[in-house]
Amino acid sequence: MIKIKAFNIKEAQELEVKVGIIEKIIDSENSKKLVLST
């Protein structure tokens, strides 16, 4: 998980959600590559 510093809690939560979505997309892309490679 990428750690985020923000000035307020709401901003931090919004950034964490965005980062979480990006990480899930990256994970799914990586798993697609694994499936293709096997």
PyMOL Python script that loads the backbone (N, CA, C, O; Angstrom):
from pymol import cmd

cmd.read_pdbstr("""\
ATOM      1  N   MET A   1       0.849  -1.203   0.000  1.00  0.00           N
ATOM      2  CA  MET A   1       0.000   0.000   0.000  1.00  0.00           C
ATOM      3  C   MET A   1       0.879   1.245   0.000  1.00  0.00           C
ATOM      4  O   MET A   1       1.849   1.349   0.751  1.00  0.00           O
ATOM      5  N   ILE A   2       0.518   2.161  -0.843  1.00  0.00           N
ATOM      6  CA  ILE A   2       1.269   3.415  -0.922  1.00  0.00           C
ATOM      7  C   ILE A   2       0.790   4.347   0.193  1.00  0.00           C
ATOM      8  O   ILE A   2      -0.409   4.591   0.330  1.00  0.00           O
ATOM      9  N   LYS A   3       1.713   4.857   0.972  1.00  0.00           N
ATOM     10  CA  LYS A   3       1.362   5.781   2.060  1.00  0.00           C
ATOM     11  C   LYS A   3       1.230   7.195   1.515  1.00  0.00           C
ATOM     12  O   LYS A   3       2.016   7.634   0.675  1.00  0.00           O
ATOM     13  N   ILE A   4       0.225   7.892   2.009  1.00  0.00           N
ATOM     14  CA  ILE A   4      -0.076   9.242   1.514  1.00  0.00           C
ATOM     15  C   ILE A   4      -0.125  10.214   2.678  1.00  0.00           C
ATOM     16  O   ILE A   4      -0.767   9.947   3.694  1.00  0.00           O
ATOM     17  N   LYS A   5       0.556  11.345   2.529  1.00  0.00           N
ATOM     18  CA  LYS A   5       0.462  12.429   3.508  1.00  0.00           C
ATOM     19  C   LYS A   5      -0.436  13.514   2.934  1.00  0.00           C
ATOM     20  O   LYS A   5      -0.232  13.966   1.807  1.00  0.00           O
ATOM     21  N   ALA A   6      -1.421  13.926   3.704  1.00  0.00           N
ATOM     22  CA  ALA A   6      -2.335  14.975   3.251  1.00  0.00           C
ATOM     23  C   ALA A   6      -2.652  15.879   4.424  1.00  0.00           C
ATOM     24  O   ALA A   6      -2.481  15.499   5.583  1.00  0.00           O
ATOM     25  N   PHE A   7      -3.113  17.070   4.114  1.00  0.00           N
ATOM     26  CA  PHE A   7      -3.358  18.050   5.167  1.00  0.00           C
ATOM     27  C   PHE A   7      -4.648  17.786   5.936  1.00  0.00           C
ATOM     28  O   PHE A   7      -4.762  18.141   7.109  1.00  0.00           O
ATOM     29  N   ASN A   8      -5.625  17.159   5.266  1.00  0.00           N
ATOM     30  CA  ASN A   8      -6.840  16.836   6.016  1.00  0.00           C
ATOM     31  C   ASN A   8      -7.290  15.412   5.726  1.00  0.00           C
ATOM     32  O   ASN A   8      -6.887  14.811   4.730  1.00  0.00           O
ATOM     33  N   ILE A   9      -8.126  14.883   6.605  1.00  0.00           N
ATOM     34  CA  ILE A   9      -8.523  13.478   6.555  1.00  0.00           C
ATOM     35  C   ILE A   9      -9.323  13.185   5.287  1.00  0.00           C
ATOM     36  O   ILE A   9      -9.117  12.158   4.640  1.00  0.00           O
ATOM     37  N   LYS A  10     -10.238  14.093   4.937  1.00  0.00           N
ATOM     38  CA  LYS A  10     -11.084  13.864   3.753  1.00  0.00           C
ATOM     39  C   LYS A  10     -10.222  13.737   2.497  1.00  0.00           C
ATOM     40  O   LYS A  10     -10.426  12.840   1.679  1.00  0.00           O
ATOM     41  N   GLU A  11      -9.269  14.637   2.360  1.00  0.00           N
ATOM     42  CA  GLU A  11      -8.368  14.598   1.207  1.00  0.00           C
ATOM     43  C   GLU A  11      -7.575  13.299   1.197  1.00  0.00           C
ATOM     44  O   GLU A  11      -7.410  12.678   0.147  1.00  0.00           O
ATOM     45  N   ALA A  12      -7.087  12.891   2.353  1.00  0.00           N
ATOM     46  CA  ALA A  12      -6.310  11.659   2.454  1.00  0.00           C
ATOM     47  C   ALA A  12      -7.153  10.459   2.056  1.00  0.00           C
ATOM     48  O   ALA A  12      -6.676   9.580   1.339  1.00  0.00           O
ATOM     49  N   GLN A  13      -8.407  10.410   2.514  1.00  0.00           N
ATOM     50  CA  GLN A  13      -9.290   9.286   2.182  1.00  0.00           C
ATOM     51  C   GLN A  13      -9.552   9.222   0.686  1.00  0.00           C
ATOM     52  O   GLN A  13      -9.534   8.142   0.096  1.00  0.00           O
ATOM     53  N   GLU A  14      -9.795  10.379   0.069  1.00  0.00           N
ATOM     54  CA  GLU A  14     -10.047  10.411  -1.378  1.00  0.00           C
ATOM     55  C   GLU A  14      -8.827   9.920  -2.144  1.00  0.00           C
ATOM     56  O   GLU A  14      -8.958   9.157  -3.101  1.00  0.00           O
ATOM     57  N   LEU A  15      -7.640  10.355  -1.725  1.00  0.00           N
ATOM     58  CA  LEU A  15      -6.413   9.917  -2.383  1.00  0.00           C
ATOM     59  C   LEU A  15      -6.194   8.417  -2.200  1.00  0.00           C
ATOM     60  O   LEU A  15      -5.773   7.730  -3.130  1.00  0.00           O
ATOM     61  N   GLU A  16      -6.479   7.914  -1.006  1.00  0.00           N
ATOM     62  CA  GLU A  16      -6.306   6.482  -0.747  1.00  0.00           C
ATOM     63  C   GLU A  16      -7.235   5.660  -1.628  1.00  0.00           C
ATOM     64  O   GLU A  16      -6.851   4.605  -2.133  1.00  0.00           O
ATOM     65  N   VAL A  17      -8.457   6.144  -1.811  1.00  0.00           N
ATOM     66  CA  VAL A  17      -9.405   5.433  -2.676  1.00  0.00           C
ATOM     67  C   VAL A  17      -8.867   5.389  -4.109  1.00  0.00           C
ATOM     68  O   VAL A  17      -8.884   4.341  -4.755  1.00  0.00           O
ATOM     69  N   LYS A  18      -8.390   6.542  -4.599  1.00  0.00           N
ATOM     70  CA  LYS A  18      -7.846   6.597  -5.961  1.00  0.00           C
ATOM     71  C   LYS A  18      -6.652   5.663  -6.103  1.00  0.00           C
ATOM     72  O   LYS A  18      -6.545   4.922  -7.080  1.00  0.00           O
ATOM     73  N   VAL A  19      -5.759   5.704  -5.125  1.00  0.00           N
ATOM     74  CA  VAL A  19      -4.573   4.846  -5.173  1.00  0.00           C
ATOM     75  C   VAL A  19      -4.975   3.379  -5.111  1.00  0.00           C
ATOM     76  O   VAL A  19      -4.409   2.540  -5.812  1.00  0.00           O
ATOM     77  N   GLY A  20      -5.960   3.078  -4.265  1.00  0.00           N
ATOM     78  CA  GLY A  20      -6.439   1.702  -4.150  1.00  0.00           C
ATOM     79  C   GLY A  20      -6.990   1.190  -5.471  1.00  0.00           C
ATOM     80  O   GLY A  20      -6.738   0.048  -5.854  1.00  0.00           O
ATOM     81  N   ILE A  21      -7.744   2.038  -6.168  1.00  0.00           N
ATOM     82  CA  ILE A  21      -8.289   1.659  -7.470  1.00  0.00           C
ATOM     83  C   ILE A  21      -7.162   1.418  -8.462  1.00  0.00           C
ATOM     84  O   ILE A  21      -7.179   0.440  -9.209  1.00  0.00           O
ATOM     85  N   ILE A  22      -6.179   2.318  -8.467  1.00  0.00           N
ATOM     86  CA  ILE A  22      -5.029   2.175  -9.373  1.00  0.00           C
ATOM     87  C   ILE A  22      -4.285   0.866  -9.073  1.00  0.00           C
ATOM     88  O   ILE A  22      -3.905   0.139  -9.991  1.00  0.00           O
ATOM     89  N   GLU A  23      -4.082   0.572  -7.783  1.00  0.00           N
ATOM     90  CA  GLU A  23      -3.373  -0.655  -7.420  1.00  0.00           C
ATOM     91  C   GLU A  23      -4.148  -1.889  -7.869  1.00  0.00           C
ATOM     92  O   GLU A  23      -3.552  -2.868  -8.320  1.00  0.00           O
ATOM     93  N   LYS A  24      -5.490  -1.846  -7.745  1.00  0.00           N
ATOM     94  CA  LYS A  24      -6.302  -2.985  -8.192  1.00  0.00           C
ATOM     95  C   LYS A  24      -6.180  -3.174  -9.699  1.00  0.00           C
ATOM     96  O   LYS A  24      -6.097  -4.301 -10.186  1.00  0.00           O
ATOM     97  N   ILE A  25      -6.169  -2.058 -10.435  1.00  0.00           N
ATOM     98  CA  ILE A  25      -6.017  -2.133 -11.896  1.00  0.00           C
ATOM     99  C   ILE A  25      -4.667  -2.744 -12.244  1.00  0.00           C
ATOM    100  O   ILE A  25      -4.575  -3.602 -13.122  1.00  0.00           O
ATOM    101  N   ILE A  26      -3.612  -2.299 -11.551  1.00  0.00           N
ATOM    102  CA  ILE A  26      -2.268  -2.833 -11.794  1.00  0.00           C
ATOM    103  C   ILE A  26      -2.247  -4.329 -11.488  1.00  0.00           C
ATOM    104  O   ILE A  26      -1.686  -5.113 -12.254  1.00  0.00           O
ATOM    105  N   ASP A  27      -2.863  -4.726 -10.361  1.00  0.00           N
ATOM    106  CA  ASP A  27      -2.904  -6.138  -9.979  1.00  0.00           C
ATOM    107  C   ASP A  27      -3.618  -6.970 -11.046  1.00  0.00           C
ATOM    108  O   ASP A  27      -3.155  -8.051 -11.410  1.00  0.00           O
ATOM    109  N   SER A  28      -4.750  -6.459 -11.543  1.00  0.00           N
ATOM    110  CA  SER A  28      -5.499  -7.213 -12.543  1.00  0.00           C
ATOM    111  C   SER A  28      -4.707  -7.295 -13.853  1.00  0.00           C
ATOM    112  O   SER A  28      -4.741  -8.319 -14.536  1.00  0.00           O
ATOM    113  N   GLU A  29      -3.996  -6.220 -14.202  1.00  0.00           N
ATOM    114  CA  GLU A  29      -3.153  -6.255 -15.402  1.00  0.00           C
ATOM    115  C   GLU A  29      -2.047  -7.303 -15.239  1.00  0.00           C
ATOM    116  O   GLU A  29      -1.752  -8.057 -16.166  1.00  0.00           O
ATOM    117  N   ASN A  30      -1.439  -7.339 -14.046  1.00  0.00           N
ATOM    118  CA  ASN A  30      -0.373  -8.303 -13.790  1.00  0.00           C
ATOM    119  C   ASN A  30      -0.898  -9.727 -13.855  1.00  0.00           C
ATOM    120  O   ASN A  30      -0.225 -10.613 -14.381  1.00  0.00           O
ATOM    121  N   SER A  31      -2.108  -9.960 -13.319  1.00  0.00           N
ATOM    122  CA  SER A  31      -2.662 -11.308 -13.334  1.00  0.00           C
ATOM    123  C   SER A  31      -3.020 -11.731 -14.757  1.00  0.00           C
ATOM    124  O   SER A  31      -2.905 -12.906 -15.104  1.00  0.00           O
ATOM    125  N   LYS A  32      -3.462 -10.762 -15.593  1.00  0.00           N
ATOM    126  CA  LYS A  32      -3.725 -11.074 -17.006  1.00  0.00           C
ATOM    127  C   LYS A  32      -2.433 -11.511 -17.684  1.00  0.00           C
ATOM    128  O   LYS A  32      -2.432 -12.468 -18.459  1.00  0.00           O
ATOM    129  N   LYS A  33      -1.328 -10.814 -17.398  1.00  0.00           N
ATOM    130  CA  LYS A  33      -0.035 -11.163 -17.988  1.00  0.00           C
ATOM    131  C   LYS A  33       0.405 -12.558 -17.543  1.00  0.00           C
ATOM    132  O   LYS A  33       0.959 -13.323 -18.333  1.00  0.00           O
ATOM    133  N   LEU A  34       0.153 -12.881 -16.274  1.00  0.00           N
ATOM    134  CA  LEU A  34       0.501 -14.209 -15.775  1.00  0.00           C
ATOM    135  C   LEU A  34      -0.295 -15.284 -16.502  1.00  0.00           C
ATOM    136  O   LEU A  34       0.245 -16.325 -16.876  1.00  0.00           O
ATOM    137  N   VAL A  35      -1.588 -15.021 -16.698  1.00  0.00           N
ATOM    138  CA  VAL A  35      -2.436 -15.990 -17.396  1.00  0.00           C
ATOM    139  C   VAL A  35      -1.943 -16.191 -18.831  1.00  0.00           C
ATOM    140  O   VAL A  35      -1.886 -17.316 -19.328  1.00  0.00           O
ATOM    141  N   LEU A  36      -1.588 -15.078 -19.489  1.00  0.00           N
ATOM    142  CA  LEU A  36      -1.109 -15.171 -20.867  1.00  0.00           C
ATOM    143  C   LEU A  36       0.223 -15.908 -20.956  1.00  0.00           C
ATOM    144  O   LEU A  36       0.484 -16.605 -21.936  1.00  0.00           O
ATOM    145  N   SER A  37       1.066 -15.757 -19.934  1.00  0.00           N
ATOM    146  CA  SER A  37       2.404 -16.329 -19.998  1.00  0.00           C
ATOM    147  C   SER A  37       2.414 -17.828 -19.714  1.00  0.00           C
ATOM    148  O   SER A  37       3.367 -18.513 -20.086  1.00  0.00           O
ATOM    149  N   THR A  38       1.381 -18.350 -19.066  1.00  0.00           N
ATOM    150  CA  THR A  38       1.375 -19.778 -18.705  1.00  0.00           C
ATOM    151  C   THR A  38       0.828 -20.634 -19.824  1.00  0.00           C
ATOM    152  O   THR A  38       0.753 -21.855 -19.688  1.00  0.00           O
TER     153      THR A  38
END
""", "prot")
cmd.dss("prot")
cmd.show_as("cartoon", "prot")
cmd.util.cbc("prot")
cmd.orient("prot")
